[in-house]
Amino acid sequence: MTRRSPTQRRGDAAEARALAFLVGEGLALVERNASSRLGEIDLVMRDAAGIVFVEVRSRRRSDFGGAAASVDAAKRRRLQREAQRWMNERFGDRWPPCRFDVCAFDDGRIDWIRGAF
């Protein structure tokens, strides 16, 4: 078993909280930590409308714009490339509808941003 840093353990806990929250909101888990050399998607969920790619961000302090603001343009591009790879692998050229959400934790509060980008 690999050792996890305190920051990684906090991230794992935030992912678990986000997952429990989203399941409570009616979404179903498809895959956790979907990754390739292109990037990683924290949670792949399904709702009535289709596939939901979820980025989970957590910050103990809201300096520098908070957790949601940390999903910058470069991070969005990596998530989109990984999502394209994931969709191609599973659905070929017949993709179901999808969207990108962010679950941001600032000072322990969750902010679910649907269709964040």
Buried (B, 14 or more C-beta within 10 A) or exposed (E): EEEEEEEEEBBBEBBEBBBEBBEEEEBEEBBBEBEEEBBEBBBBBBBEEEBBBBBBBBBEEEEEEBBBEBBEEEBBEBBBBBBEBBBEEBEEEEBEEBBBBBBBBBEEEBEBBEEBB
